[in-house]
Structures are given as structure tokens and as C-alpha cells.
Amino acid sequence: MRKPVIAIDGYSSTGKSSISKIIAQELGLVHMDTGALYRGITYFALQNCLNRDGEINLPELFSRLNEIQLEFKPIDKELVMFLNGKDISQQIRSNEVAANVSLIACQKEVRDFLLETQREIAKKGGVILDGRDIGTVVLPNADYKFFLTASVEERTRRRFVELQSLGIETDEMSVMHNLTSRDKTDSEREVAPLRKADDAILIDNTHLSKKETIALIISHLHDI
């Protein structure tokens, strides 16, 4: 029997990736953190495609997309992001990448570059993908769709704690500014904007723990 395809979209720091990863482990599915793909391209751009003012040169990035090979490799039972053979799982969580990823993610050239990669992985079923446009653009025919949201104050707290755990120095006001800026960019971009699919189940986990959110999502899944 073909296993289902599950799409989980939502705002930054709602726990999409970590929640999807745990659900995949519990249900025997493959998890792909699509946000990590865009962060990987952003990291490449910051390392290789800056202009004299230190800003990302988009035309140069577009011309070099064929140099980018992104892979998820299993390490200690987890899928880790590799860029051209190098583990960049820590680097893609930096503030610099976070501040630029929305710019990269709204570029049609980048989204087209990654679209078929994501669809090919999902084709056989048994996968759970999280991002911002999975249920609306990447996998509009997914068997199950969810959309996660939470208050900006709670998302700021979660992101701040995450950055501290990674040894990245910042403050909560900077984190909140970054989140609200990304919310605006992601929601208003012309290409594949962040929005809830009409048939997606909305989950506000402002006052839910990660464990409670996972249980709620699994309660909606049948015959898995």
C-alpha cells in the first residue's frame, strides 16, 4: 500500500521542521526540510555571489545555480544538509542566512530550480515535507495538509532559545524584527506566497507544546 504524502506549511519558528521530523520517525516516513534547501542556496550566495557592497548579486547567483548540489544525508539517524559535499547544517541556521533567505526564496529562478527536486522525492509517497508553499504549489495534491501558526511573541521566544542553543549571540528584539520582516516578505511575495491552502487544517500552537502539536496532527491522520 502506498504511504501518504503530508504537507506542513506555516510561519517561521512554529516548529514545522522539528515536528515533521518526529512525525516522520514515528510513522516510518521520509522527512524533507524544504526550508533547509532555500537556506542552503542562501548560504551559497553569501559565500560566492556578493557584490562590492556586500549584497547578494542575484543575476550571478542565477547563473551559478547549476554549481549547487544540495543533498540530505543520514547521519546518526538524522538527515543532514550537505552543499557540494560539505555539511552545512549549522551554517544555514545563522542570523546572516536567516536575514537573507526570504529574498532568495521569492526568486522564481530559485523556486523553479528546487521545485522538481521536491516533487520527485514525493512521487513515490511516504514523505512529509514542510515549508511555506508545499500544500499550495509544490504538492497541491498532497494527501494531508496542515498549516501551523503561533503568536509572534511565542515564535520569537522559541527562535531566541534555538539560537542560544547554537551559540549564536543575539537579542529578542532583533529576533522579533527578523521574524516579522520575513512574515511580510513571505506573505507578500509574487511567487508562491506563504498562505494556507483552502483544504489545509489550521493549527495554532501558541499554547501547545511540541508533543501536543504532534499528537494533534497525528490525530488527523488515518490508515497510516
N, C-alpha and C positions, 0 to 999 in steps of 0.2 A: 504493500500500500504506500502511495506517495505521501510523504510527510508535508505539512503545510508550509506556506511562506508567510512570515509575520513581519509587518512593517510598524516600526515605532518612531514617530516623529515628535517634535516638541522643542521647547526653548532650551537654551544653554543652561547647564547645571540643574537640570531636573532629574538627572541620574539615568538618562537614556542608555548610555553605553554600558555602565556597570550593571544596570538592571537587565538589559538584553543579554549580557554575557552570562549572568547567573541563570536566567530562564533557559538559555541555550544548553547550559551544563545539566540542568535538571531534567530537561525534556529530550536530550540527545540530539540537539540541533547544532548547526554551524552558525556562529555569530560573526557578522562583519560590521565593524565600526566605520561607517562611511565618513563620518566627520574626520576620522584619522587620515583618510585618503586626501581630503582637502587640506588638512594641516600638513600632510607630507609635501604636497605641491607648494604650499606657502613656505615651508622650510627651505625647499629647493630654491625658490625665488629669492628668499632673503640671503641665501648663501651665494647665489650665482647671477642674479638679474637685477642688481641695484644700479640706479643712475648716479650721477655726480652729487646729487642732493641727498643720497641715501634712501631714495624711494624706489619701490618696485617698478621696474620697466616692463610694463605689460606686453608690448609688442615683442620684446626679446624673450620673455617667458613663453609666449605662444609659439615662437619659432623654435623653442628648445623642448617642447613637451615630449617629442619623440626620444629625448635623452633620459626621460624619467621612467624608472621601473619600480613600481610600488608593490610590495608583497606582504602578506600576513604569514608569518612562520610560527609554528608551535614551539614554545619554549616553556618548560615546566608546566605543561598542560594549559598554557595560555597562548593566544595568537598575538604575536608581537609585530609591530610595523617596521618594515625594512625599506630603505630607499637606496636603490642601486647597490644592494648587498650589505648596507650598514644599518644597524639597529638605531632607530631614531625615536624610539618610544618615549624617552624622557624629553628630548629636544622639542618635540611637537607640542608639549604642554606648557611651554614658556609663555610669558606675557607678550613677548615680541610676536610670536606666532599668533597668539590669540587676538592681538590688536590688528592683524592684517588678514586673517583668514576669511572674514566676510567679504573683503574686497576681491579676493581670489575666487571665492565660491560663487560670486554673482557674475562671473565671466562666462559667456556662452561657450567659448573655446575650451575652457577647463571642464565645464559640465559635460559637454559632448565627449571629451576625451575619456571621462570616467563612466559615462552612462552605460555603455555596452559592457564594460568590465563588471559592473554591478548586476546587470540583467543576466549575464552569462552565468555568474555564480548562483543566482537564484533559480535558474531554469529547471533544475532537477528537483527542487523542493527541499524541505528540511532545513530551511535557513531563517534566520531572524536578522533583519537589517534595521539600523537606526540612523536617523539623520533629520533633515528638515523638509525634504520633498520626496520621501520614499513612497508614501501612500498616494501622493498626488501626481508624481511624474515618473519616478524610477520604476515603481511596481504598482501601477494603478489597479491591477487585478489581484493583488495580494489576498490571501485567504482571510487574514485578520489584520485590522489596522487599529492602532492606538495613537492618541495624541496626548503628550504629557505637558502639564503646565504647573507653575507654582509662583508664589509672590516673588517680586524682585528682591525683597529683603531676605527671604529664606534662600533664594538662589545665590545671593551674594555671600551669605554665611557659609554655604556649602563650598562655593568656589574658593573662598578665602582659606578655609580649612584644608582643602585639597592642595593649594599652592604652598601652604606652610609645610605640609607633609612632604612635599617635593623639595623643600629647602629654598623656595623662591620667595624673596623678600618683596612685600607689597603692603598696601593698606586697604581697608574695606571700602573707602570712598573710591579709590582707583578701580577696584574690582567692580563696584556697582556701576561706575561710569562705563567701563568696558562692556558690561552685560547689557545695559540699556542702549548703548550705541549699536551693539551687534543685533539686538532685538529690532531696532529701527531699520538697519540696513537689510537684514534678512527678510523682514516682512514687506519692505517696500521695493525690493529689487525687481527689475522687469523679468528676469529669467528665473523661473522656478522659485517664486517667493515662499517663505515659510507660512503655511496656513494649514488648518485642519481639513482633512478630506471629509467630504459630506458623510461618508459611511464609516468614519473612524470613531472609536469610543474615546470620549474625553475623560482624562483622569487628572484631577488637581491633587498633587501630593504635597501641598504646602504643610499639612499637618499629619502626613503619613510617613512612617519610617520606610526605609528601603525594603525591608522584609514585608511590610504591609502592602506596599505598592506592587511588589512581585506577586503576592498572594492574590491581590485583586485582579491583576492581568490574567494570571493562570485560571482564575475562576471563570473567565470568559472563553477559555479555550476548550474545545470539545474534540473527542475522538483522536487524541494525540497519544 
